[in-house]
Amino acid sequence: MFKSAGGRSTKRTWHQHVVPYEGDWAVRREGNKRITSKHRKQSTAIRKAKSLARKYKADVIIHRQDGTIRDRISFDD
């Protein structure tokens, strides 16, 4: 649990975002500034994000090149 600026505690999630990154694609855990992994193709990044999300029963949020969300896949049984 982390304390937010308002003093409330917020639970970190394991949701994985597939985002454009330096001309390639990256997987980034929700709330993290640093990326988890970098990939040349979006499909490879999606595969990696799915494997992490499955492990932690989380979601994969897939972004378009412009940063908008194009899809969300849930693995939260």
BALOBA-940042 format. One line per 3 residues: number of its first residue (from 1); for each residue z, x, y of N, C-alpha, C. Coordinates in nm, 4 decimals, m for minus. Example, Ala and Ser with C-alpha at 12.3 -4.5 7.8 and 13.67 -1.06 7.14 Angstrom:
BEGIN
1> 0.7800:1.3190:m0.5690:0.7800:1.2300:m0.4500:0.7800:1.3200:m0.3300 | 0.7080:1.2850:m0.2250:0.7140:1.3670:m0.1060:0.7870:1.2900:0.0030;
//
This chain:
BEGIN
1> 0.0000:0.0833:m0.1175:0.0000:0.0000:0.0000:0.0000:0.0881:0.1243 | m0.0792:0.0489:0.2196:m0.0877:0.1214:0.3453:m0.0463:0.0292:0.4580 | 0.0137:0.0846:0.5588:0.0524:0.0061:0.6762:m0.0641:0.0075:0.7754;
4> m0.1028:m0.1099:0.8197:m0.2066:m0.1169:0.9219:m0.1406:m0.1064:1.0583 | m0.2212:m0.1005:1.1626:m0.1686:m0.0858:1.2988:m0.0732:m0.1997:1.3341 | m0.0972:m0.3172:1.2791:m0.0124:m0.4316:1.3081:0.1161:m0.4336:1.2279;
7> 0.1372:m0.3331:1.1425:0.2590:m0.3275:1.0647:0.2495:m0.3980:0.9311 | 0.1405:m0.4724:0.9088:0.1242:m0.5391:0.7787:0.0771:m0.4369:0.6761 | 0.1153:m0.4560:0.5515:0.0652:m0.3648:0.4490:m0.0635:m0.4225:0.3915;
10> m0.1598:m0.3346:0.3703:m0.2890:m0.3767:0.3152:m0.3149:m0.2997:0.1867 | m0.3668:m0.3690:0.0887:m0.3951:m0.3074:m0.0402:m0.5351:m0.2469:m0.0373 | m0.5475:m0.1227:m0.0783:m0.6789:m0.0588:m0.0852:m0.7548:m0.1153:m0.2038;
13> m0.8834:m0.1329:m0.1860:m0.9667:m0.1831:m0.2951:m1.0502:m0.0695:m0.3523 | m1.1096:m0.0958:m0.4662:m1.1996:0.0009:m0.5292:m1.3449:m0.0414:m0.5119 | m1.3732:m0.1366:m0.4220:m1.5109:m0.1799:m0.4005:m1.5973:m0.0600:m0.3624;
16> m1.7155:m0.0536:m0.4217:m1.8075:0.0582:m0.4006:m1.9265:0.0112:m0.3176 | m1.9546:0.0810:m0.2089:m2.0681:0.0476:m0.1233:m2.1805:0.1476:m0.1472 | m2.3022:0.0972:m0.1637:m2.4222:0.1810:m0.1719:m2.4845:0.1764:m0.0327;
19> m2.4837:0.2909:0.0364:m2.5226:0.2954:0.1769:m2.6270:0.4046:0.2028 | m2.7119:0.3842:0.3059:m2.8033:0.4919:0.3443:m2.7231:0.6090:0.4012 | m2.7654:0.7323:0.3676:m2.6887:0.8498:0.4097:m2.7802:0.9710:0.4212;
22> m2.7997:1.0186:0.5428:m2.8795:1.1399:0.5691:m3.0158:1.1370:0.4995 | m3.0855:1.0251:0.5086:m3.2183:1.0140:0.4480:m3.2172:0.9830:0.2995 | m3.1007:0.9821:0.2392:m3.0856:0.9502:0.0972:m2.9944:0.8277:0.0853;
25> m2.9286:0.8166:m0.0305:m2.8357:0.7062:m0.0562:m2.7036:0.7630:m0.1029 | m2.5961:0.6940:m0.0705:m2.4637:0.7412:m0.1104:m2.3804:0.6258:m0.1632 | m2.2824:0.6619:m0.2450:m2.1807:0.5677:m0.2908:m2.0543:0.6034:m0.2139;
28> m1.9933:0.5019:m0.1539:m1.8715:0.5234:m0.0756:m1.7709:0.4147:m0.1102 | m1.6488:0.4550:m0.1420:m1.5425:0.3580:m0.1696:m1.5056:0.2875:m0.0395 | m1.4836:0.1582:m0.0479:m1.4491:0.0805:0.0709:m1.3268:0.1396:0.1398;
31> m1.3384:0.1608:0.2694:m1.2282:0.2161:0.3467:m1.2304:0.3672:0.3604 | m1.3127:0.4355:0.2810:m1.3211:0.5814:0.2880:m1.4228:0.6246:0.3924 | m1.3948:0.7374:0.4566:m1.4929:0.7972:0.5472:m1.5874:0.8876:0.4693;
34> m1.5342:0.9576:0.3699:m1.6159:1.0493:0.2896:m1.6866:0.9740:0.1781 | m1.8040:1.0257:0.1405:m1.8799:0.9626:0.0321:m1.8273:1.0109:m0.1028 | m1.8529:0.9301:m0.2052:m1.8169:0.9660:m0.3421:m1.9274:1.0502:m0.4047;
37> m2.0542:1.0082:m0.3819:m2.1682:1.0814:m0.4367:m2.2929:1.0514:m0.3544 | m2.3905:1.1438:m0.3600:m2.5158:1.1311:m0.2847:m2.6320:1.1315:m0.3838 | m2.7335:1.0457:m0.3590:m2.8450:1.0303:m0.4529:m2.9770:1.0192:m0.3763;
40> m3.0847:1.0675:m0.4362:m3.2168:1.0563:m0.3736:m3.2686:0.9140:m0.3761 | m3.2377:0.8412:m0.4852:m3.2893:0.7048:m0.4995:m3.1751:0.6031:m0.4950 | m3.2040:0.4875:m0.4360:m3.1027:0.3820:m0.4281:m3.0640:0.3352:m0.5681;
43> m3.1609:0.3285:m0.6583:m3.1322:0.2794:m0.7937:m3.0304:0.3687:m0.8654 | m3.0372:0.4988:m0.8422:m2.9411:0.5913:m0.9031:m2.8031:0.5712:m0.8434 | m2.7979:0.5509:m0.7124:m2.6697:0.5256:m0.6453:m2.6076:0.3952:m0.6959;
46> m2.6916:0.2937:m0.7160:m2.6423:0.1648:m0.7667:m2.5830:0.1822:m0.9062 | m2.6505:0.2591:m0.9908:m2.6011:0.2829:m1.1269:m2.4627:0.3488:m1.1235 | m2.4460:0.4489:m1.0375:m2.3172:0.5185:m1.0243:m2.2094:0.4227:m0.9717;
49> m2.2447:0.3433:m0.8701:m2.1489:0.2485:m0.8114:m2.1064:0.1443:m0.9147 | m2.2012:0.0969:m0.9953:m2.1685:m0.0019:m1.0990:m2.0707:0.0559:m1.2002 | m2.0919:0.1810:m1.2381:m2.0039:0.2420:m1.3376:m1.8616:0.2551:m1.2819;
52> m1.8470:0.2923:m1.1547:m1.7137:0.3004:m1.0930:m1.6511:0.1617:m1.0781 | m1.7298:0.0650:m1.0342:m1.6781:m0.0709:m1.0133:m1.6337:m0.1330:m1.1452 | m1.7097:m0.1089:m1.2516:m1.6735:m0.1608:m1.3834:m1.5384:m0.1027:m1.4265;
55> m1.5209:0.0273:m1.4049:m1.3981:0.0971:m1.4436:m1.2756:0.0411:m1.3706 | m1.2922:0.0094:m1.2418:m1.1793:m0.0357:m1.1602:m1.1788:m0.1858:m1.1333 | m1.2660:m0.2599:m1.2039:m1.2760:m0.4055:m1.1871:m1.2913:m0.4434:m1.0398;
58> m1.3941:m0.3882:m0.9792:m1.4192:m0.4073:m0.8361:m1.5612:m0.4588:m0.8150 | m1.6060:m0.4598:m0.6899:m1.7399:m0.5068:m0.6550:m1.8289:m0.3905:m0.6120 | m1.9586:m0.4119:m0.6255:m2.0587:m0.3198:m0.5699:m2.1253:m0.3944:m0.4556;
61> m2.1247:m0.3350:m0.3383:m2.1905:m0.3948:m0.2220:m2.3094:m0.3057:m0.1887 | m2.4298:m0.3615:m0.2021:m2.5528:m0.2841:m0.1819:m2.6069:m0.3126:m0.0422 | m2.6278:m0.2060:0.0336:m2.6790:m0.2178:0.1703:m2.8280:m0.1839:0.1748;
64> m2.8971:m0.2415:0.2726:m3.0368:m0.2060:0.2994:m3.0394:m0.0771:0.3822 | m3.1597:m0.0253:0.4038:m3.1778:0.0954:0.4835:m3.1210:0.0776:0.6250 | m3.1261:m0.0452:0.6785:m3.0750:m0.0697:0.8140:m2.9239:m0.0953:0.8167;
67> m2.8593:m0.0883:0.7003:m2.7141:m0.1029:0.6938:m2.6650:m0.2437:0.6631 | m2.7535:m0.3441:0.6718:m2.7111:m0.4803:0.6398:m2.6922:m0.4940:0.4889 | m2.6115:m0.5903:0.4486:m2.5836:m0.6108:0.3058:m2.6957:m0.6907:0.2418;
70> m2.7458:m0.6412:0.1279:m2.8521:m0.7138:0.0574:m2.8038:m0.7799:m0.0704 | m2.6938:m0.7286:m0.1288:m2.6457:m0.7866:m0.2551:m2.5010:m0.7447:m0.2794 | m2.4322:m0.8259:m0.3590:m2.2952:m0.7948:m0.4000:m2.2827:m0.8307:m0.5475;
73> m2.2323:m0.7370:m0.6265:m2.2142:m0.7579:m0.7706:m2.0653:m0.7424:m0.8006 | m2.0094:m0.8412:m0.8695:m1.8663:m0.8380:m0.8978:m1.8393:m0.8017:m1.0437 | m1.7424:m0.7117:m1.0629:m1.6984:m0.6719:m1.1973:m1.5498:m0.7005:m1.2160;
76> m1.4977:m0.8022:m1.1480:m1.3536:m0.8267:m1.1515:m1.3137:m0.9283:m1.2589 | m1.3690:m0.9147:m1.3757:m1.3431:m1.0009:m1.4929:m1.2606:m1.1205:m1.4586;
//
